[in-house]
């Protein structure tokens, strides 16, 4: 089982520094974004007069848009230079960006905070393909799925902590100052961790960096397109990020506007979702065979996503009216009283809702961890970072489009839960293709 490699990796310089740096960065990404969203949704913070259901996807799209712009260039940089050095410089940049964010929170400047979100997107663009490309360089084939599972599972936990604390702290007394300090401290810790990583020599030091953003994005896509064995699993990973972005962006507004509950329920939802994702990632280590591709496991995950997200859609079709004591509809009060997580669990169907969430999260991890491993192991070492940069482009294009779709639904007053039906339908198609490919590969081996 791949699980036996986990303890070894967590004590190795080949993995632990990258693992810790990844956790710190994932925390800061979400902590910054969710603190801004919480300020707008529950703290009365105005960003150019936009409503919460509009500014949330717009902030997300700014982050992923800048990620998209610089991912292709980042792939070239990671192939040209020592990847450990690239990661070190990226974490140094994060310290300065978080200092800027701290100033934005202290002076409560929406423009400065949105600029910081954009800079974090650009910084993450250089981290992501470098991290993906360095894993096969530092780990053996038998360790690779364990490394991906550990990162995927525990990054979900870091994301949860960042989101929960961002939602919780920023609306408390002294919360803005606390958020500012935590952002800077985590950036410094990430930099200290990656300093301990071993060298990762350049794959192609003679490559010339193309500084033209749009042409290089097109070239990178075409480069990966000509290698379908790598491109196809990256497409699957992009779909995972589409649905993850949709769930994240939908939930705060869905909980407040449709269900009429406060951020305490949002925190419970994120805990449930994260526990499901962590369990799914750890299950990949148990059920996969070291050094073998787990296409069937990924297809099972896609089927689970389809089933559980369709159940969320069905539940959204029949939202029961709010009946807890003290609730006043927004149409009858300028400041409606919102229910708490405790109120929610007293409603019929609450357990079904949470069960569908944890099932969707578990299935998502089963789906994406094998795909990440396939893309990394199939990519040729000479230009692995550039190939995986195409994956970063795909996932951020997917995330950006997902967020803009949710924003458009808000503008057009389309019921939010219809996004779950779309996720279920596409995931079902992907599951069918995954089972087909697994069957074809088994026949080829026979």
N, C-alpha and C positions, 0 to 999 in steps of 0.2 A: 504493500500500500504506500501511496505517496505520503501519508500522514507521518510515517516514521522519520521523514527528513525534516519535519518542522522544527523539532527541538535543536537539531544541529544548525539549521539556518539562523535561528534566533540567537545564537551565540557566536555567529561567524561575522568577521569583518566584510565578507563578500556580500552580506545581506543586511545585517542589523543597522548600520548607519543609514543606508538607503531607506529601509523600512521606517525608521524613526523620523527621518527628514520628510518622507512622504506623509506620515501621519500629521506632523506639525503643519505642513503646507495645506493639506486637505482641511484641517481644522480651521486655519485662518481664512481660506477661501470662503467657506460656508459661514463662519462667524461674522465676517465682514458683510456679506450679502444679506444674511438673515437679520442682523442688527439694523441694517438700513430698511429692510422690509417691515420689521416690527415697529420702527419709528413711524413709518408711514401708516401702517394698518392700525396700530393700537396706541401710538404715542402722539398722534396729531401733527406729525412732522410733514410739512407740505413740500413737494418737489414739483415746481412749476404748475401747481394746482391739479396734478393728476390724481385720479382715484387709486386706491390700493390695488384693485384687480388689474390696473393698467401699468402702474409703475413697477410692480413685482416682475412681470415678464420682460419689461423694458430693461431693468437693471440686469437681469439674467442674460438678455440678448447682448448688452454692451460687453459683459465679461466674455461670453463665448465668441462674439464678433471679433474682438481683438485677439483672442486665442486663434481663431481661424486665420486671421491676417498673417500671423507670424509663424505658424506651425511648419510651413514648407521650408522657410529659411532655417528654422531650428533643426530640422532634419539634416540639412547640409552641414551646419555647425557641429552637430554631434558626430557626424562621420569624419569630419576634418580634424577635430581636436580630441584630446583625451577626454572621455566622457565624465570621469570623476572631476576633472577641472571645470568642465561646463556646469555640472551640478553645483559645484562650490560657488561659482560666479552667480548662478541663478539664485541661490539662497542668500548671497550677499545683497543682491538687488532687492530681495523681498524685505530685508531689514529697512532699507530706505523707503520702500513703498508703504510699509506699515507705520513708519514715522509720519509720513504724509497723511495716512488715514487717521492717526491719532490726533493730528492737528485738526482735521476735518470734523471729528467728533467733539473736540474741545470747543471749537468755534461754531459748531452746528451749521456747517456749510454744505448744502446739497450738491453744489457744483463740484466742490473739492472731493466729496465722497464718491460721486459718479466717476470722476477722473481716476480716483484710486482703484475703483472696480475695473476700469479699463486697463490700467497698468498691471493689475493682478492677472487679468486675462492674458496680456502679452508675456508676463513672467512665466505663467503656467504653460504657455505654448512652448517655451524652451525646456521646461522640466519634463513634460510628458513624453515626447518621443525619445529623449535622452534616457529616461528611466526605463522605458520599454526596450530600448536597444541594448542597454547595459545588462539587463537581467540574463539574457542568454550568454553574455560574455563572462559574467561572474558565476553563474550557476550551471550545473550539468543538466543534460536532458532529463534525467530522472528527478532532479530537484525543481525543475521549472514549474510544473503545475502546482507544487506545494508553495513555491514562492509567490506565484500569482494568486493562489487561494488565500494565503496569509495577508497579502496586501489588499486584495479585494474585500475580505471579511473585516479586517481591522480598520481599513480606511472608512468603511461604513460606520464603524463606531466613532471614529474621529469626526466624521461628518455630522453624526448625531449630536455629539457633544458641542460642536461648533454651532449647529443650528439651534439646539435647545438653549445654550447659554446666550446666543445672540438674541433669541426671542425673549428670554427671561430677564437678562441683566439690563438691557438698554432702556427699559421703561421703568426701572427702579430708581430711587434716589441715589445720585452719584453714579448711575449706571454708565453714562457716556464716558466718564473718566476711567471707570473700571475696564470697559471694552477697549479703550485706547491702550491701556497698559498691557492687557493680555495679548493683544495683537503684536505688539513689539516684542514681548518676552518670548512668545512662541516662534517668531521669526528668528530670533537669536538662537534659540534651542535647536531649530532645524539646521542652522548654519554650523553650530558646534558639532552636531551629529555627523553631517556629511563630510566634515574635515577628517573623520576617521576612516573613510572609505579607501580601499586600495586603488592603485592606478587602473585605468581602463584604456589602453593605448588606442590611438586613432585607427579607424578601419581604412580610411582613404585620405591621407594628409595632403595629397596633391590636388584635391578637388577645389575648384574656384567657386566662391560664394556668389550666388546671383541675388543682387539686392533689389531687383524689381519684383514687387510682391505679387501682383496679379499673374504675370507670365510664369513665375516660379510655382504658384499654386496649380496652374493648368499643367505644367510639366510634371509636377509631383503626382497629380491624379493620373496622368497618362502613363507615367512610369509604373505605378502600382497596377493600373488596369491591365497592362500587358503581362502581369503575373497573377492570374486568377486564383491560384492556390493560396496566395496571401491576401488578395483583395476580398475574396468572399467572406472569410471569417471577420475581416475588418468591417464589412458591411453589416454583419450580424451584431458586432459590438456597437456600431453606430445606432442600430435600432434600439439596443438596450439603453443607450443614453437618451434617445428620443423619449421613451416611455418614462425613464427616471425623471427627466426634466418636467414632463407633463404632470407627473404625480406631485413633485415638489412644488411646482408653481401653482397648481390647482388647489392644493390642500388648504393653505392659510385663508384664501378668499372663500373656498367652499365651506370651511368650518364656520366662518363668521357670517357670510352672506346667506348661505343656504340652510345650514344647520343651526346657526345662531348660538355658537359657543365661543368661549374665549381661548387664549393661547395655551391654557393648561391642557385642553384636548389635543391641540396640535403637538404638544410635547409628547403626550402619550402615544399618538399616532406615529411619531418619529421613532420612539423607543421600540414599538411593535415592529415597524418596518425594518429597523436596523437589526434587531434580534433575528428576524427571518432571514435577512441577507447574510448575517454572520453564520447562521446555521447552514444555509445553503452552500456558502463558500467552504466551510469545514467539511461538509458532506462530499464535496468534490475531491478532497484529499483521500477520503475513505473509499469512495466508489471507483475512482480512476485507477488505472494501472500505470506505474512509473514509466515514462518514456513512450507511452502510447497515446494516440489521439482519442478524445472522448466525444465523438460526434453524437452518438446516441444519447449520452447524458445531456448534451446541449439541447437536443431536440425534445427530450422530456421536459426540460426547463421551459422551452418555448410553449409547449402544450399547457403546462401549468400556468404560465402567464396569461394565455388566452382564456382559460377557464376562470381563474380568479378575478381578472379584470372585468370579464363579462358579468360576473356576479356583482361587482361594484356598480356597474352600469345599471343592472336590474334594481339594485337597492336605491340608486339615485332616482329611478323612475317613481319611487313610492316613498318619498321623504315624509315621515310623519310630522304633524304639526307639533310645535314646541308647547310643552304643558307644564314645565317646572315653575314653581312659585316665584313670582317677582318678574317674570319676563314681560316686557312691553315691546310690541312690534315697532320697528323703526318708523313706520308710517304714522304712529300715534305719539311718538316721542322723539325729540331731537337727539337723545342719547339713550338708545335701547339698552336694557339690561341683558347681558350675555350669560348663558349658562356655563357651568364648569364641567370638567371631565367627570366628576362625581355625578352630576345631573345626567350626563350622557349615558352612563352605564346603568341608570335606572330605567332607560327606555327599552322597549322591545326591539330586538334586532341588533343591539349594540355588539353582542358577542359575534354575530355573523359578520358584521362589518369589520371587526378587528381580525377575525379569522381569515377573511378574504385578503386583507392587507398583508398579514404575515405569510399567507400562501403565495401571494404574488411576489413578495420579496425573496422568499426561499427559492422560488422557481427562477427568478431573475438571476440569482447567483449561479445556480446550476447551468443556466444558459450561457452566461458571459465568461466565466472563468476558463472553460475549455477553449472558447474562441480566442481569447487573449493568448493562451499558450500556443495554439495552432499558428497564429500569425507570427509570433516571435520565433518559433522553431523553424518555420518554413522559409522565412526571409533570409536571403543570402547575406553572410557577414559583411561583405565588402560595402554594401549600401543598405544595411539593415535599418539604420536610423531614418534614412530618406523614405524607405518603404513604410515604416511605422509612422512617419510624419503624415503620410497620406491617411493612415488610420485616425490620427489626431484631427486632421482636417475633416474627415467624414463625421466623426463623432461630434465635433463642435458645429459643423454645418447642420447636422441632425438636431442637436440641442437648440441651436438658434432658431431653426424653423419651427421646432416644437413650441418654443416660448412665444414666437410671433404668432403661431396658430392660436395659442391660448389667449393672447392679447386680442387677436381679431375676433375670437368668440365673445370676449368681453364687450368689444365695441358693438358687435352685432346682436348682443343679448341672446346668444345661443346657450342653452342649458349646459353647464360645465360638465355634467356627467357623460355627455355624448362623446367626450374624448376617450373615455374608457371603452366604449364600443369600438372605436377606431383601433385602439391598441389591441383589443382582443382579436379583431378580424385579421390584422396584419400578422400578429403572433401565431395565429392558427396556420396561416400560409407558410410562415417560416418553419414551423414545426413539421409540416408535411414535407417540405423540401429537405429538412435535416434527416428525417427518417429515410427518405429516398436515397440521399447520399450515403448514409450509413449502410444501407442494403447494397448499393452499387460497390462500395469499397470492400464489403465482405465477400462479394462474388469475385472481385478482382484478386483477392488474396487466395480464394479457393482455387 
